[in-house]
Amino acid sequence: MAITYRMLDPRSHTGRGRDRSIGVKPGAPVMVVADDGTPQGPRPVAHLLRNTAAGGPNAYLPGAREILLYGDDRCRELLATVTTEHGTGFGFGGPRFAYRVVDPDGTPIGRISLRRGRVFRIGRSHWTMEQTGKPPVRGSAGRLMWWALWWTVLLPVNVALLVAAFTGIAQDPVTTPRRIVWRDGAGRAVMSFRGLAGDYRVLRDDWDPRLVASLVAIHQTYVSIAISDSTDWYHR
């Protein structure tokens, strides 16, 4: 049975990240919700907070993501912690970042890694998610056809939108082709991200919800070329 995950950000300045089907208390943290298609509707999976107390050599690198996942909106029940394993942004073939997800006892839940586009963060990014004890799954952002259109037919429009995004004229940042399909070693689709809908569809029920929520939390900080307060919950 497929489960659909998405981020719900009560502080979002735009329509993105809002879901009126879930009641949110004033001042509630950003959360990841899941919908398995039952009449109960979406349910909270994890509430997200940036771990401002995180230290160590990787905490302040450009690609650092230090995140705490809680099971309640008062942030009392810790579910998992995301730490930065590699955040310099340097690597052969494009900037490389890696993140570890551990439970409250420090036991590894999984690992998430990203290799970004080579030129000014523009290019096809590649995501890998590996749950402890299971083979990794990999996905690349955007279909090659859409990337070809992005760099040719749509390039003049994208340049104008990019300038507007960096100058604050545009409400939402410009985005590159974003759809991702994660596949296992046999080529079977196990999860997908739909760029327009902004949700993550998990096709297997053996994924740890904490790892999926961590992927959502990290990926949502990389979906745009020009980050703005309306979409980037982590740096706000």
N, CA and C of each residue as an Amber inpcrd file, in Angstrom:
protein
   708
   0.8380000  -1.1960000   0.0000000   0.0000000   0.0000000   0.0000000
   0.8750000   1.2480000   0.0000000   0.6150000   2.1360000  -0.9060000
   1.4100000   3.3580000  -1.0230000   1.0520000   4.3350000   0.0870000
   2.0680000   5.0280000   0.5750000   1.8880000   6.0580000   1.6010000
   2.4680000   7.3540000   1.0550000   1.7180000   8.4300000   1.1780000
   2.1500000   9.7260000   0.6690000   2.5950000  10.6180000   1.8180000
   3.8310000  11.0840000   1.7490000   4.3950000  11.9850000   2.7530000
   4.4710000  13.3930000   2.1650000   4.3520000  14.3860000   3.0200000
   4.5650000  15.7600000   2.6010000   4.9250000  16.6120000   3.8110000
   5.5230000  17.7640000   3.5520000   5.8700000  18.6830000   4.6290000
   4.7420000  19.6710000   4.8490000   4.4580000  19.9470000   6.1090000
   3.4650000  20.9440000   6.4910000   4.1790000  22.0220000   7.2920000
   4.2400000  23.2120000   6.7230000   4.9550000  24.3230000   7.3500000
   3.9700000  25.4240000   7.7180000   3.5940000  25.5480000   8.9890000
   2.6450000  26.5910000   9.3930000   3.1540000  28.0000000   9.1400000
   4.4710000  28.1590000   8.9910000   5.0520000  29.4940000   8.8100000
   5.2330000  29.8690000   7.3530000   4.8110000  28.9840000   6.4440000
   5.0210000  29.2500000   5.0280000   4.3340000  30.5390000   4.6060000
   5.0370000  31.3500000   3.7990000   4.4980000  32.6110000   3.3220000
   3.6460000  32.4470000   2.0700000   3.6230000  31.2460000   1.5170000
   2.8620000  30.9980000   0.3000000   1.9390000  29.8160000   0.5200000
   1.2400000  29.4390000  -0.5400000   0.3380000  28.3040000  -0.4510000
   1.0580000  26.9830000  -0.3330000   2.3300000  26.9500000  -0.6860000
   3.0830000  25.7090000  -0.5750000   3.2690000  25.3450000   0.8900000
   3.1720000  24.0490000   1.1510000   3.4480000  23.5870000   2.5000000
   2.2770000  23.7120000   3.4410000   1.1040000  24.1020000   2.9370000
  -0.0550000  24.2230000   3.7950000  -1.0160000  23.0730000   3.5420000
  -1.6590000  22.5930000   4.5820000  -2.6330000  21.5200000   4.4650000
  -3.7340000  21.8000000   5.4680000  -4.8810000  22.2160000   4.9650000
  -5.9820000  22.5950000   5.8440000  -6.6740000  21.3880000   6.4720000
  -6.3370000  20.1890000   6.0270000  -6.9760000  18.9980000   6.5760000
  -6.4320000  18.6380000   7.9460000  -5.3430000  19.2830000   8.3630000
  -4.7480000  19.0090000   9.6670000  -4.7760000  20.2840000  10.4930000
  -5.3350000  20.1860000  11.6740000  -5.3470000  21.3370000  12.5610000
  -3.9660000  21.5750000  13.1440000  -3.4790000  22.7930000  13.0310000
  -2.1390000  23.1280000  13.5170000  -2.2550000  24.2030000  14.5810000
  -1.6220000  23.9650000  15.7200000  -1.6440000  24.9420000  16.7960000
  -0.7460000  26.1280000  16.4490000  -1.0960000  27.3140000  16.9180000
  -0.2350000  28.4850000  16.6790000   1.1710000  28.2450000  17.2350000
   2.1750000  28.5590000  16.4480000   3.5510000  28.3730000  16.8740000
   4.0580000  26.9540000  16.7700000   3.2670000  26.0640000  16.1820000
   3.6950000  24.6690000  16.0510000   4.8820000  24.5650000  15.1050000
   5.7730000  23.6070000  15.3470000   6.9310000  23.4510000  14.4560000
   6.5310000  22.8520000  13.1160000   7.4500000  22.9290000  12.1760000
   7.2630000  22.2790000  10.8840000   7.1030000  20.7790000  11.1100000
   6.2400000  20.1500000  10.3310000   6.0390000  18.7160000  10.5150000
   6.0010000  17.9950000   9.1770000   6.2480000  16.6980000   9.2380000
   6.0680000  15.8110000   8.0970000   4.8570000  14.9470000   8.3960000
   3.9190000  14.9030000   7.4530000   2.6970000  14.1270000   7.6390000
   2.6450000  13.0200000   6.5970000   1.8590000  11.9830000   6.8890000
   1.7230000  10.8500000   5.9810000   0.2550000  10.5130000   5.8160000
  -0.1120000  10.1090000   4.6200000  -1.4900000   9.7410000   4.3040000
  -1.4680000   8.3850000   3.6080000  -2.0800000   7.3870000   4.2520000
  -2.1130000   6.0440000   3.6690000  -3.4230000   5.7510000   2.9580000
  -4.2390000   6.7790000   2.7550000  -5.4770000   6.6100000   2.0200000
  -6.6630000   6.1850000   2.8540000  -6.4920000   6.0510000   4.1550000
  -7.5950000   5.6650000   5.0230000  -8.4840000   6.8680000   5.3150000
  -9.7180000   6.6370000   5.7990000 -10.6210000   7.7560000   6.0850000
 -10.0850000   8.7290000   7.1310000  -9.1430000   8.2860000   7.9560000
  -8.5930000   9.1650000   8.9880000  -7.8020000  10.3240000   8.3930000
  -7.3320000  10.1620000   7.1670000  -6.6010000  11.2370000   6.5130000
  -5.1520000  11.3310000   6.9680000  -4.4790000  12.4480000   6.6650000
  -3.0620000  12.6060000   7.0130000  -2.8360000  12.5710000   8.5250000
  -1.6900000  12.0200000   8.9180000  -1.3110000  11.9620000  10.3300000
   0.1190000  12.4710000  10.4710000   0.4320000  13.1390000  11.5680000
   1.8100000  13.6030000  11.7850000   2.7660000  12.4230000  11.9620000
   3.9070000  12.5070000  11.3180000   4.9550000  11.5010000  11.4710000
   6.0750000  12.0350000  12.3520000   6.4690000  13.2800000  12.1090000
   7.5570000  13.8800000  12.8830000   7.4360000  15.3900000  12.8420000
   7.7720000  16.0220000  13.9650000   7.8760000  17.4740000  14.0520000
   9.3580000  17.8300000  13.9920000   9.6980000  18.8330000  13.2060000
  11.0920000  19.1270000  12.8910000  11.5820000  20.3930000  13.5710000
  12.7900000  20.3060000  14.1020000  13.4730000  21.4760000  14.6390000
  14.9280000  21.4440000  14.1940000  15.4500000  22.6050000  13.8810000
  16.8780000  22.6940000  13.6000000  17.6380000  22.5470000  14.9120000
  18.6530000  21.7020000  14.9160000  19.4380000  21.4600000  16.1210000
  20.5160000  22.5300000  16.2450000  20.1650000  23.6290000  16.8900000
  21.1040000  24.7520000  17.0130000  22.2320000  24.4550000  17.9930000
  22.0800000  23.4090000  18.7940000  23.1210000  23.0640000  19.7640000
  24.1500000  22.1020000  19.1890000  23.9440000  21.6970000  17.9440000
  24.8750000  20.7380000  17.3400000  26.2460000  21.3710000  17.1630000
  27.2580000  20.5910000  17.4660000  28.6270000  21.0710000  17.2890000
  29.4050000  20.1240000  16.4140000  30.7060000  20.1300000  16.5500000
  31.5400000  19.2480000  15.7530000  32.0310000  19.9240000  14.4900000
  32.9670000  19.2890000  13.8060000  33.6170000  19.9160000  12.6460000
  32.7000000  20.1250000  11.4530000  31.5860000  19.3870000  11.3730000
  30.7250000  19.4810000  10.1940000  29.5030000  20.3650000  10.3900000
  29.2730000  20.8540000  11.6050000  28.0190000  21.5390000  11.9120000
  27.8560000  22.8570000  11.1820000  28.9650000  23.4890000  10.7930000
  28.8700000  24.8260000  10.2000000  29.3430000  24.8530000   8.7470000
  29.4190000  23.7000000   8.1310000  29.7940000  23.6320000   6.7280000
  28.6250000  24.0590000   5.8450000  28.8900000  24.4430000   4.5850000
  27.8120000  24.9460000   3.7170000  26.6360000  23.9930000   3.5740000
  26.9150000  22.7020000   3.5480000  25.8350000  21.7380000   3.3640000
  25.3420000  21.1150000   4.6500000  25.6780000  21.6920000   5.7900000
  25.2970000  21.1020000   7.0760000  23.7840000  21.1170000   7.2560000
  23.2540000  20.0170000   7.7380000  21.8530000  19.9110000   8.1280000
  21.8250000  19.1530000   9.4470000  21.5060000  19.8540000  10.5150000
  21.4310000  19.2560000  11.8450000  19.9790000  19.3730000  12.2940000
  19.2720000  18.2530000  12.3220000  17.8210000  18.2690000  12.4950000
  17.4130000  17.2990000  13.5960000  16.4560000  17.7260000  14.4030000
  15.8470000  16.8820000  15.4210000  14.4220000  16.5510000  14.9980000
  14.0450000  15.2820000  15.0940000  12.6960000  14.8430000  14.7670000
  11.9940000  14.4210000  16.0500000  10.8460000  15.0140000  16.3010000
  10.0880000  14.7370000  17.5190000   8.7420000  14.1110000  17.1790000
   8.2060000  13.3620000  18.1500000   6.9220000  12.7100000  17.9570000
   5.7350000  13.5150000  18.4090000   5.9780000  14.7000000  19.0060000
   4.8750000  15.5410000  19.4780000   5.1860000  16.9950000  19.1730000
   4.1260000  17.8270000  19.1420000   4.3190000  19.2290000  18.7640000
   4.9680000  20.0610000  19.8590000   5.1170000  19.4910000  21.0630000
   5.8360000  20.1820000  22.1300000   7.3080000  19.7870000  22.1720000
   7.6790000  18.9130000  21.2700000   9.0820000  18.5000000  21.1120000
   9.6560000  17.9080000  22.3960000   8.9460000  16.9330000  22.9210000
   9.4060000  16.2360000  24.1200000   9.8720000  14.8120000  23.8120000
   9.2590000  14.1950000  22.8070000   9.5610000  12.8080000  22.4660000
  10.4800000  12.7640000  21.2460000  11.7600000  12.5720000  21.4770000
  12.7280000  12.5380000  20.3840000  12.6070000  11.2220000  19.6210000
  12.4590000  11.3300000  18.2950000  12.3590000  10.1480000  17.4440000
  13.6710000   9.8170000  16.7590000  14.3520000  10.8420000  16.2760000
  15.5850000  10.6220000  15.5180000  16.3590000  11.9280000  15.4150000
  17.6210000  11.8030000  15.0630000  18.4920000  12.9620000  14.8750000
  19.2140000  12.8330000  13.5420000  19.2540000  13.9270000  12.7960000
  20.0030000  13.9820000  11.5420000  21.2890000  14.7540000  11.7900000
  22.4170000  14.1640000  11.4470000  23.7060000  14.8300000  11.5880000
  24.4270000  14.8380000  10.2430000  25.3530000  15.7730000  10.1050000
  26.0820000  15.9280000   8.8460000  27.3400000  15.0700000   8.8540000
  27.4110000  14.1610000   7.9150000  28.5890000  13.3060000   7.7760000
  29.6140000  13.9340000   6.8410000  29.1140000  14.5810000   5.7900000
  29.9890000  15.2450000   4.8160000  29.2250000  16.4410000   4.2780000
  29.7230000  17.6520000   4.5390000  28.9780000  18.8340000   4.1360000
  29.8050000  19.9140000   3.4910000  30.9800000  19.5780000   2.9890000
  31.8340000  20.6000000   2.3920000  31.3310000  21.0520000   1.0310000
  30.5880000  20.1770000   0.3530000  30.1200000  20.5220000  -0.9780000
  31.1120000  20.2170000  -2.0720000  32.2690000  19.6470000  -1.7150000
  33.2740000  19.3300000  -2.7250000  33.2330000  17.8390000  -3.0350000
  33.4360000  17.5270000  -4.2980000  33.4610000  16.1270000  -4.6850000
  33.5950000  15.9920000  -6.1850000  34.1870000  14.9060000  -6.6250000
  34.3480000  14.6800000  -8.0590000  32.9780000  14.4520000  -8.6880000
  32.6740000  15.1990000  -9.7430000  31.3910000  15.0550000 -10.4140000
  30.3240000  15.9840000  -9.8920000  30.6670000  16.8650000  -8.9430000
  29.6900000  17.8040000  -8.4100000  29.7280000  17.8300000  -6.8950000
  29.1570000  18.8710000  -6.2790000  29.1400000  18.9740000  -4.8180000
  28.4860000  17.7510000  -4.1790000  29.0690000  17.2830000  -3.0940000
  28.5850000  16.0640000  -2.4460000  28.2830000  16.3280000  -0.9740000
  27.1510000  15.8050000  -0.5180000  26.7480000  15.9440000   0.8730000
  26.2270000  14.5920000   1.3640000  26.4330000  14.3020000   2.6480000
  25.9560000  13.0510000   3.2190000  25.4700000  13.2990000   4.6440000
  24.3970000  12.6020000   5.0180000  23.7720000  12.8100000   6.3250000
  23.4360000  11.4580000   6.9510000  23.6450000  11.3810000   8.2630000
  23.3150000  10.1770000   9.0110000  22.0520000  10.4080000   9.8200000
  21.2430000   9.3770000   9.9330000  20.0210000   9.4260000  10.7360000
  20.1410000   8.3570000  11.8110000  20.0350000   8.7670000  13.0720000
  20.1750000   7.8340000  14.1940000  18.9810000   7.9740000  15.1220000
  18.7050000   6.9210000  15.8930000  17.6080000   6.9800000  16.8560000
  18.0930000   7.6370000  18.1450000  17.2160000   7.8130000  19.1460000
  17.6310000   8.5010000  20.3800000  18.7960000   7.8410000  21.1040000
  19.0030000   6.5400000  20.8800000  20.1100000   5.8340000  21.5240000
  21.3880000   5.8730000  20.6940000  21.3240000   6.5070000  19.5250000
  22.4920000   6.5780000  18.6620000  22.6170000   5.4350000  17.6730000
  21.6300000   4.5460000  17.6520000  21.6560000   3.4300000  16.7090000
  21.3350000   3.9290000  15.3010000  22.1450000   3.5750000  14.3090000
  21.9040000   4.0710000  12.9450000  20.5650000   3.6050000  12.3800000
  19.8210000   4.5360000  11.8240000  18.5870000   4.2330000  11.1030000
  18.8590000   4.1670000   9.6110000  19.7110000   5.0640000   9.1420000
  20.0210000   5.0730000   7.7200000  20.9240000   6.2290000   7.3480000
  21.1180000   6.3860000   6.0550000  22.0170000   7.4020000   5.5290000
  21.4060000   7.9960000   4.2670000  21.5450000   9.3050000   4.1090000
  21.0220000  10.0200000   2.9510000  22.1650000  10.8190000   2.3420000
  22.3460000  10.7060000   1.0460000  23.4210000  11.4550000   0.3980000
  22.9010000  12.1500000  -0.8510000  23.5930000  13.2180000  -1.2200000
  23.2030000  14.0590000  -2.3480000  24.4400000  14.4750000  -3.1300000
  24.3310000  14.4010000  -4.4550000  25.3450000  14.9790000  -5.3320000
  24.6370000  15.9820000  -6.2200000  25.0200000  17.2520000  -6.0890000
  24.3060000  18.3320000  -6.7670000  24.8760000  18.6190000  -8.1500000
  24.1580000  19.4970000  -8.8860000  24.6230000  19.9290000 -10.1980000
  25.9430000  20.6670000 -10.0830000  26.7170000  20.6830000 -11.1470000
  28.0770000  21.2190000 -11.0990000  28.1310000  22.7370000 -11.2230000
  27.1860000  23.3470000 -11.9500000  27.2950000  24.7600000 -12.3020000
  26.2840000  25.5810000 -11.5090000  26.7580000  26.3630000 -10.5340000
  25.9160000  27.2750000  -9.7700000  24.6800000  26.5660000  -9.2180000
  24.8720000  25.3260000  -8.7750000  23.7940000  24.5250000  -8.2170000
  22.7310000  24.1670000  -9.2520000  23.0060000  24.4540000 -10.5390000
  22.0580000  24.1410000 -11.5940000  22.5250000  22.8720000 -12.2860000
  21.6990000  21.9000000 -12.3260000  22.0520000  20.6360000 -12.9470000
  21.3080000  19.5150000 -12.2530000  21.4390000  18.3570000 -12.7920000
  20.6920000  17.2120000 -12.2680000  21.3260000  16.7240000 -10.9680000
  20.5680000  16.7430000  -9.9020000  21.0630000  16.2530000  -8.6170000
  20.6960000  14.7820000  -8.4630000  21.5090000  14.0740000  -7.6910000
  21.3300000  12.6330000  -7.5140000  21.2240000  12.3350000  -6.0190000
  20.1650000  11.6390000  -5.6460000  19.8820000  11.3380000  -4.2450000
  19.9820000   9.8380000  -3.9930000  20.5760000   9.4930000  -2.8560000
  20.6690000   8.0990000  -2.4370000  20.1540000   7.9750000  -1.0090000
  19.2970000   6.9910000  -0.7800000  18.8010000   6.7300000   0.5680000
  19.0810000   5.2690000   0.9030000  19.6710000   5.0630000   2.0610000
  20.0490000   3.7100000   2.4630000  19.5840000   3.4620000   3.8870000
  18.6360000   2.5510000   4.0400000  18.1870000   2.1620000   5.3720000
  19.1080000   1.0790000   5.9050000  19.4530000   1.1650000   7.1760000
  20.3760000   0.2070000   7.7750000  19.8960000  -1.2250000   7.5390000
  20.7850000  -2.0350000   6.9920000  20.4510000  -3.4300000   6.7380000
  19.7850000  -3.6870000   5.4040000  19.5940000  -2.6400000   4.5920000
  18.9420000  -2.8000000   3.2970000  19.7960000  -2.1660000   2.2000000
  19.6780000  -2.6530000   0.9740000  20.4340000  -2.0460000  -0.1360000
  19.9670000  -0.6130000  -0.3840000  20.8360000   0.2420000  -0.8850000
  20.4520000   1.6360000  -1.1460000  19.5240000   1.7540000  -2.3470000
  18.7580000   2.8380000  -2.3650000  17.9420000   3.1810000  -3.5310000
  18.4070000   4.5430000  -4.0230000  18.3190000   4.7620000  -5.3310000
  18.8710000   5.9820000  -5.9240000  17.8670000   6.6190000  -6.8720000
  17.9230000   7.9540000  -6.9210000  17.0530000   8.6840000  -7.8250000
  17.7100000   9.9660000  -8.2900000  17.3390000  10.4210000  -9.4790000
  17.8890000  11.6480000 -10.0570000  16.7620000  12.6330000 -10.3330000
  17.0410000  13.9030000 -10.1170000  16.0150000  14.9370000 -10.2500000
  15.7370000  15.2480000 -11.7130000  14.4690000  15.2230000 -12.0820000
  14.0570000  15.6310000 -13.4150000  14.3400000  14.6070000 -14.4920000
  13.4660000  14.5790000 -15.4770000  13.6930000  13.7300000 -16.6370000
  14.5990000  14.4580000 -17.6220000  15.3720000  13.6830000 -18.3710000
  16.3260000  14.2800000 -19.3030000  15.6380000  15.1800000 -20.3260000
  14.4200000  14.8180000 -20.7490000  13.6990000  15.6380000 -21.7150000
  13.4210000  17.0280000 -21.1500000  12.9890000  17.0760000 -19.8720000
  12.6840000  18.3710000 -19.2570000  13.9480000  19.1860000 -19.0330000
  15.0540000  18.5150000 -18.7360000  16.3120000  19.2480000 -18.5950000
  16.7320000  19.8550000 -19.9270000  16.5270000  19.1360000 -21.0190000
  16.8600000  19.6700000 -22.3380000  16.0300000  20.9130000 -22.6460000
  14.7410000  20.8780000 -22.3190000  13.8860000  22.0480000 -22.5280000
  14.2920000  23.1900000 -21.6090000  14.6790000  22.8540000 -20.3850000
  15.0400000  23.8810000 -19.4000000  16.2390000  24.6900000 -19.8830000
  17.2170000  24.0040000 -20.4910000  18.4440000  24.6610000 -20.9360000
  18.3250000  25.3020000 -22.3140000  17.2310000  25.0600000 -23.0260000
  17.1050000  25.5890000 -24.3930000  15.8840000  26.4900000 -24.5350000
  14.7390000  25.8980000 -24.7600000  13.5180000  26.6650000 -25.0330000
  13.1400000  27.5710000 -23.8700000  13.2540000  27.0700000 -22.6480000
  12.8070000  27.8200000 -21.4720000  13.9060000  28.6570000 -20.8290000
  15.1100000  28.6350000 -21.3870000  16.2280000  29.3210000 -20.7440000
  15.9960000  30.8210000 -20.5520000  15.5080000  31.5820000 -21.5440000
  15.2880000  33.0250000 -21.3140000  14.3230000  33.3080000 -20.1690000
  13.2540000  32.5350000 -20.0930000  12.2890000  32.7220000 -19.0060000
  12.9210000  32.3770000 -17.6680000  13.6900000  31.3010000 -17.6290000
  14.3110000  30.8820000 -16.3790000  15.3400000  31.8860000 -15.8830000
  16.0690000  32.5120000 -16.7950000  17.0360000  33.5320000 -16.3920000
  16.3180000  34.7060000 -15.7400000  15.2070000  35.1440000 -16.3350000
  14.4400000  36.2520000 -15.7650000  13.8830000  35.8880000 -14.3950000
  13.3660000  34.6750000 -14.2550000  12.8360000  34.2300000 -12.9680000
  13.9390000  34.0980000 -11.9300000  15.1120000  33.6520000 -12.3660000
  16.2300000  33.5030000 -11.4410000  16.6590000  34.8540000 -10.8820000
  16.7540000  35.8610000 -11.7410000  17.1020000  37.2080000 -11.2850000
  16.0420000  37.7300000 -10.3260000  14.7750000  37.5140000 -10.6550000
  13.6890000  37.9780000  -9.7960000  13.7120000  37.2860000  -8.4450000
  14.0690000  35.9950000  -8.4420000  14.1110000  35.2540000  -7.1830000
  15.2140000  35.7620000  -6.2720000  16.4030000  36.0140000  -6.8290000
  17.5250000  36.4710000  -6.0170000  17.3390000  37.9110000  -5.5360000
  16.5800000  38.7160000  -6.2780000  16.3580000  40.1080000  -5.8820000
  15.1410000  40.2730000  -4.9980000  14.3920000  39.1820000  -4.7880000
  13.2310000  39.2560000  -3.9130000  11.9570000  39.6740000  -4.6050000
  11.9940000  39.8700000  -5.9290000  10.7910000  40.2790000  -6.6500000
   9.8050000  39.1220000  -6.7460000  10.3190000  37.9370000  -7.0290000
   9.4600000  36.7670000  -7.1540000   9.1030000  36.2450000  -5.7690000
   7.8490000  35.7950000  -5.6170000   7.4110000  35.2930000  -4.3190000
   8.0320000  33.9420000  -4.0090000   8.1060000  33.0870000  -5.0060000
   8.6920000  31.7690000  -4.8460000   9.9450000  31.6580000  -5.6950000
  10.9540000  30.9180000  -5.2280000  12.1800000  30.7910000  -6.0080000
  11.9710000  29.9550000  -7.2550000  12.7620000  30.2330000  -8.2720000
  12.7080000  29.4530000  -9.5010000  13.2380000  28.0500000  -9.2220000
  12.6860000  27.0700000  -9.9020000  13.1070000  25.6970000  -9.6840000
  13.4800000  25.0400000 -10.9990000  14.3710000  24.0820000 -10.9130000
  14.7260000  23.2490000 -12.0510000  13.7860000  22.0450000 -12.0710000
  13.8490000  21.1900000 -13.1070000  13.0380000  19.9640000 -13.0880000
  13.3010000  19.1760000 -11.8080000  12.2300000  18.7890000 -11.1180000
  12.4110000  18.2810000  -9.7610000  11.9390000  16.8580000  -9.5320000
  11.1250000  16.3180000 -10.3870000  10.5710000  14.9960000 -10.1340000
  11.6960000  13.9750000  -9.9560000  11.5560000  13.1400000  -8.9260000
  12.5600000  12.1140000  -8.6390000  11.8570000  10.7760000  -8.4590000
  12.4190000   9.7370000  -9.0350000  11.9580000   8.3720000  -8.7910000
  13.1360000   7.5800000  -8.2430000  13.0170000   7.1380000  -7.0050000
  14.0610000   6.3150000  -6.4020000  13.8360000   4.8560000  -6.8050000
  14.8880000   4.1990000  -7.2380000  14.7850000   2.8110000  -7.6860000
  15.8050000   1.9390000  -6.9610000  15.4450000   0.6680000  -6.8110000
  16.3720000  -0.2680000  -6.1850000  17.3380000  -0.8040000  -7.2340000
  18.1830000  -1.7430000  -6.8240000  19.1940000  -2.2600000  -7.7300000
  18.6250000  -2.9810000  -8.9400000  17.3770000  -3.4460000  -8.8400000
  16.7330000  -4.1410000  -9.9520000  15.9590000  -3.1990000 -10.8620000
  16.0020000  -1.8950000 -10.5520000  15.3000000  -0.9260000 -11.3760000
  13.8560000  -0.7060000 -10.9990000  13.4000000  -1.3110000  -9.9110000
  12.0090000  -1.1390000  -9.4820000  11.8390000   0.1740000  -8.7210000
  10.7850000   0.9030000  -9.0300000  10.4960000   2.1540000  -8.3330000
  10.0190000   1.8510000  -6.9200000  10.6270000   2.5050000  -5.9360000
  10.2430000   2.2890000  -4.5430000   9.7060000   3.5610000  -3.8940000
  10.0160000   4.7200000  -4.4950000   9.5380000   5.9830000  -3.9510000
   9.6700000   7.0550000  -5.0200000   8.8040000   8.0690000  -4.9590000
   8.8870000   9.1560000  -5.9320000   8.5490000  10.4730000  -5.2650000
   9.1520000  11.5430000  -5.7930000   8.8250000  12.9080000  -5.3800000
   8.2030000  13.6070000  -6.5700000   7.0080000  14.1590000  -6.3720000
   6.3190000  14.8850000  -7.4310000   6.5130000  16.3740000  -7.2010000
   7.2490000  17.0130000  -8.1240000   7.6330000  18.4010000  -7.9300000
   6.4700000  19.3530000  -7.8290000   5.4630000  19.2060000  -8.6930000
   4.3330000  20.1260000  -8.6740000   3.4770000  19.9390000  -7.4310000
   3.2340000  18.6860000  -7.0580000   2.4150000  18.4110000  -5.8750000
   3.2030000  18.6060000  -4.5870000   4.5260000  18.4280000  -4.6710000
   5.3570000  18.6010000  -3.4880000   5.2490000  17.4670000  -2.4940000
   4.8650000  16.2730000  -2.9470000   4.7280000  15.1580000  -2.0150000
   5.6240000  13.9930000  -2.4150000   5.7570000  13.0500000  -1.4900000
   6.6400000  11.9000000  -1.6400000   5.7840000  10.6360000  -1.5120000
   5.7690000   9.8490000  -2.5380000   4.9350000   8.6460000  -2.5690000
   5.8220000   7.4240000  -2.3560000   5.6230000   6.7510000  -1.2300000
   6.4190000   5.5790000  -0.8640000   5.6430000   4.3300000  -1.2540000
   6.2560000   3.4830000  -2.0670000   5.5660000   2.3290000  -2.6300000
   5.8300000   1.0390000  -1.8750000   6.7300000   1.0710000  -0.9040000
   7.0040000  -0.1100000  -0.0940000   6.7540000   0.2180000   1.3640000
   6.2400000  -0.7580000   2.1110000   5.8940000  -0.5000000   3.5060000
   6.9970000  -0.8860000   4.4860000   8.1850000  -1.2290000   3.9780000
   9.2610000  -1.6290000   4.8820000  10.2450000  -0.4960000   5.1600000
   9.9180000   0.7250000   4.7230000  10.7830000   1.8650000   5.0210000
  10.4550000   2.4250000   6.3950000  11.4850000   2.7420000   7.1530000
  11.3050000   3.3550000   8.4670000  10.7620000   4.7710000   8.2700000
   9.5950000   5.0960000   8.8500000   9.0220000   6.4380000   8.6730000
   9.9650000   7.5520000   9.1160000  10.8310000   7.2790000  10.0810000
  11.7730000   8.3000000  10.5440000  12.8020000   8.6260000   9.4660000
  13.2040000   7.6200000   8.7020000  14.1570000   7.8580000   7.6210000
  13.4960000   8.6250000   6.4820000  12.2580000   8.2600000   6.1560000
  11.5340000   8.9740000   5.1040000  11.3030000  10.4220000   5.5170000
  10.9040000  10.6400000   6.7740000  10.6970000  12.0090000   7.2590000
  11.9950000  12.8080000   7.2200000  13.1120000  12.1600000   7.5070000
  14.4120000  12.8370000   7.4350000  14.7430000  13.2230000   6.0030000
  14.4390000  12.3350000   5.0640000  14.6630000  12.6570000   3.6520000
  13.8260000  13.8610000   3.2350000  12.5580000  13.8720000   3.6340000
  11.6850000  15.0080000   3.3160000  12.2660000  16.2930000   3.8980000
  12.6900000  16.2370000   5.1610000  13.2290000  17.4220000   5.8330000
  14.4630000  17.9590000   5.1240000  15.3560000  17.0730000   4.6960000
  16.5820000  17.4950000   4.0190000  16.2890000  17.9540000   2.5960000
  15.5400000  17.1530000   1.8710000  15.2730000  17.4530000   0.4590000
  14.5600000  18.7850000   0.2840000  13.6840000  19.1460000   1.2110000
  12.9340000  20.3900000   1.0890000  13.8180000  21.6260000   1.2290000
  15.0440000  21.4600000   1.6760000  15.9680000  22.5950000   1.7330000
  16.8090000  22.7090000   0.4660000  16.6110000  21.7860000  -0.4730000
  17.4000000  21.7820000  -1.7030000  16.5500000  21.8590000  -2.9680000
  15.2540000  22.0940000  -2.8380000  14.3860000  21.9980000  -4.0090000
  14.5040000  23.1920000  -4.9360000  15.1580000  24.2810000  -4.5150000
  15.1910000  25.4890000  -5.3230000  16.6190000  25.9440000  -5.5850000
  16.7790000  26.7260000  -6.6460000  18.0710000  27.3410000  -6.9330000
  18.2920000  28.5260000  -6.0170000  17.2930000  29.3890000  -5.9310000
  17.3660000  30.5820000  -5.0840000  16.4880000  30.3550000  -3.8650000
  17.1000000  30.0830000  -2.7310000  16.3460000  29.7920000  -1.5240000
  15.6740000  31.0610000  -1.0090000  14.4170000  30.9200000  -0.5880000
  13.7130000  32.0520000   0.0000000  13.0570000  31.6190000   1.2990000
  12.6540000  32.5890000   2.1150000  12.0250000  32.2770000   3.3860000
  10.6920000  31.5660000   3.2120000  10.1020000  31.6590000   2.0300000
   8.7940000  31.0540000   1.8260000   8.8680000  29.5380000   1.6740000
  10.0360000  29.0010000   1.3750000  10.1360000  27.5650000   1.1480000
  11.1860000  26.8710000   2.0060000  12.2290000  27.5350000   2.4130000
  13.3160000  26.8730000   3.1320000  13.0870000  26.9700000   4.6330000
  12.5110000  25.9460000   5.2040000  12.1850000  25.9660000   6.6260000
  13.4480000  25.9430000   7.4850000  14.5140000  25.3020000   7.0150000
  15.6960000  25.0920000   7.8490000  16.4630000  26.3770000   8.1040000
  16.6220000  27.2250000   7.0980000  17.4290000  28.4320000   7.2300000
  16.6220000  29.6540000   7.6290000  15.3370000  29.4790000   7.8280000
  14.5030000  30.6310000   8.1640000  14.8190000  31.1300000   9.5640000
